[in-house]
Structures are given as C-alpha cells and as structure tokens.
Amino acid sequence: KLYGLPVTACEVAQSPKEAGVAAEKIGFPVVVKLNSTTITHKFDVGGVKLNLRSKSEVEKAFTEMKESVSRLASPEGFEGVTVQPMISMKGHEIILGSSLDPQLGPVVLFGMGGSLVEVFKDSALGLPPLNANLATKMLHQTKIYEAL
C-alpha cells in the first residue's frame, strides 16, 4: 500500500471461529492460506484453500489445514491462517518479496506467483537500491513480464 501497489485485504485468524468471522467481514468468496514463518511452500502441505463461499467452509478449511500441516510438516509450522478475498481468476499472479541475506544484505524478488511458482521457477533477484532502470531490467529477466 505504501508504494501504491494494489493489495488485497488480509485478516489473520488463530481459530476456526476467528477465520469464519474474518471471512464474513471481508465478504465471500475468500481464500484461506497457511500463516507460517517456517513453511514457505504452503501449497505443498495443504496450506491453500480457494473459493470458499460460506463461514462453515472457512471453519472447516481451518481445521483441515491445521491437521494437514501437522501431518505433512510439523504442528509448530501452523501459526494460524490468513483470510483474503478471492480475486478474479482473470489476470496473472506474481510474487514480490524481499529478504535479508547474511552476505548480500537486502534482496528483492519478482516473478511468476501462484501455486506453480516452484514448478516454473520464473523469477529474478535484485539488490537494492533499485532505480527505475535497474528495476525494469530485473522485470525483463522473467517470462511473466511479457504476459503483463
């Protein structure tokens, strides 16, 4: 939001009831995603539920996700869920992130997002500070840029 990028609303929930209330506040349909600081590939552990259309579906998704993450990863990896509006299936998903590398310092990531992010591995890394020219070069390194 700070940089004028459109982002979806996001509510964090620690229980099935909280998730259901968050979904009602946001409006249906919604997406429920695993909230975890240790599990980066949510889809692989059953951590993404799409197009949920009722409070009961959201509450059930929370419970199923908690069980799945505990079984496929670890119970500690489950730190609740995030609830977001289900956006139109038209368009393209991108991934945009940053991290602090112990040797390089800040690193910025841009690329194709969504559930197949690990399959296509279409991403580029940049080292801040990035001016418009460097950021554009970074975007051009990806295949998803052509689709945008």
LUMFIZA-145613 format. One record per residue: x, y, z of N, C-alpha, C in turn. Coordinates in pm, whole numbers, plus 50000, padded with zeros to 5 digits. Example, Ala and Ser with C-alpha at 12.3 -4.5 7.8 and 13.67 -1.06 7.14 Angstrom:
<recs>
513194943150780512304955050780513204967050780 512854977550708513674989450714512905000350787 
</recs>
This chain:
<recs>
500824988150000500005000050000500875012650000 501985012050072502835023850083503375028449949 503505019249854504085022649724503045023449613 501785023549650500725024749551500415011849477 500885000449529500584987649466499254982449518 498394977449430497124972049478497354958849552 496854957949673496954945749752495584942249806 495354929549833494074925249886494044926950037 492854927950091492684928250236493164914850291 493644914950414494164902650474493904902850624 493234892650672492954891150815493644878550864 494284879250980494934867651041493984861651144 493894848351144492994841451236493734830051307 493454828551436494084818251517493154806551551 491914807351507490954796751536489964795951421 489254784551412488234783551307487184794651318 486784797651442485784808151462486294821651413 487524825251450488114837951404488184838451251 488524827251189488604826751043487234829150981 486214822951039484844824850988484374839351001 484694845551115484324859551137485064868551038 486344865751016487134873750921486554872650781 486154860550742485574858450609484274866150593 483454866250696482204873850689482484888850677 483514893450746483894907550740484374911350600 485174902650539485734905250406484674903650298 483854893450312482844890250210483284878350127 482324870050090482624857750016482634860149866 483354852149791484204840849830485574845649882 486224836749959487534840050017488544828949991 489794832450019490914822950015491444822050157 491724809850203492354807850332493734801850307 494764808450365496144803950345496834801950479 497724792650481498544789950599499334802450637 499344805550764500194816150818501344809150890 502554810250836503684803150894504974810650866 505814811750966507134817850946508174807550905 507824794750912508804784250879508484776550752 507234776450709506834769050588506624778950475 507494778350374507394787950265506514783050150 506414770050131505624764550019504304759050073 503374768050091502104764950154501314754250081 501314755049949500504745949868500914731349893 502214728949912502724715249929502224708350055 501814715950155501364710050282499864711950304 499134714850196497694716850207497334730150269 498204739950251498034752850315497344763550233 496604759650129495854769350049494484763550014 493434770750049492064766650016491404778249942 490964775649820490434786049732488914785949724 488374797649692486974799249655485984794049759 486254797149886485364792849993484194802650001 482964797150008481774805349990480874806450113 481304801050227480484802250348481364801650472 480784806250582481504806050709481874791750748 480964782450726481234768450763482364762550677 482424766150549483534761450464484874766850514 484884779350558486114785550608486564778750737 485614776450827485954769950954486464755750930 485844748650837486284735050803487674735550740 487924745250654489244746750590490334749050694 490044757250795491004759750902491404746650969 490404738851008490644726251079491404716350991 490984714850865491674705750773493114710050749 493324723150738494664728350713495574725650832 495064727750951495864725351071496274710751079 495344701751050495654687351052496664683750944 496484689150824497374686250712498794691150737 498914703350785500244709050814500934701050924 500194697151026500764689251135501264675751084 500534669750992500884656750938502034657450837 501994667350748502964668050639504214676350671 504134684750771505284693150807505534691750957 504974700851035505074699951181503994708451244 503524704551362502504712651429502984726851456 504274728451481504834741751508504754750751386 504684744751267504624752451144503284759351122 502274755151195500944761051182500794772351282 500734784651232500604796451318499294803751290 498304796151249497014801951213496884802951062 495924811151018495674812850876495504827650844 495604830650716495184843750668493944841750583 493054851450590491824851150510491854863350419 491674860950290491724871650191490564869950093 490164880750029489114879249926489634871149809 488774863249751489114855749630489024865449513 490164867849451490154877149338489804869749211 489504877049109489134871248980490234862048930 489824851248868490794841848812491384847148682 490924858748637491484865048519492744872448562 493704873248475494934880348509496054870848543 497074876148607498274868448637498674870448782 499164859748843499664860848979501164863148973 501624872349057503064874549066503494872849210 504784870749226505374870349359506314882249370 506214889149480507074900649506507464899749651 508764899249676509194897749814510564903549837 510934903349962512264907849999512754899750116 514064898950129514664892150242516004898350271 516554894850383517854900050423518844888450419 519684888250317520704877950303521884881550394 522414871650467523504874750560524774880050492 524984876550365526184881050296525934892650200 524774892650134524494902950034523704914750089 523044912850201522164923150255520774921750195 520044932850177518684932150125518654926649981 517654918049956517454912149824515964913149790 515664916949666514274918249620513994907049519 512804901149527512384890249438511154894649360 511124891649230509954893849146509834881949053 508594877349028508424866548932506994861648925 506834850348857505534844048844505134838248979 503924841049022503454836249151502454825149137 501714822949243500684812649243501194799149285 500344789149271500664775749319501764769049240 502044773849120503084767549038504404775149041 504584783749140505794791949147507054783349150 507014772049217508194763449227508384754849102 507324752649028507434744448906508124752348796 507684764648773508214772448662509494780048697 509694782948825510904789948871511224802048784 510214809948757510354822048676510454834048768 511674837248807511854848548899513194855248874 513314867148929514554874848919514834881149055 516104882449087516524888649212517244901649183 517074911249270517764924049256518294928549391 519354936249386519954941549508519654956449519 518904960349620518604974649638519884982549668 519874995349641518725002949593518525000949443 517264999849403516914998149262516295011149211 516875016749107516225028049041515285022448935 514585030748864513615026148764514275017548658 515465021248614516165013748510516544999748559 517114998748678517514985648732516294976848760 515234982848811514014975148838513414969848708 513404978048605512884973748474513714962348417 515034963348427515904952448381515594939548456 515364940648585515034928948666513734922448617 512714930548592511434925348544511584918548409 512404924348323512604918748188513304905048191 513904901548301514564888548313513574877048329 512304880348350511294870048372510404868048250 509814856348242508864853448134507494859748162 507114860548289505814866148325505704880848284 506824887748275506794901848237506124903848102 506384894648009505794895647874504264894547880 503784886647975502314884947989501664897148053 502434904548130501884916248198501734927748101 
</recs>
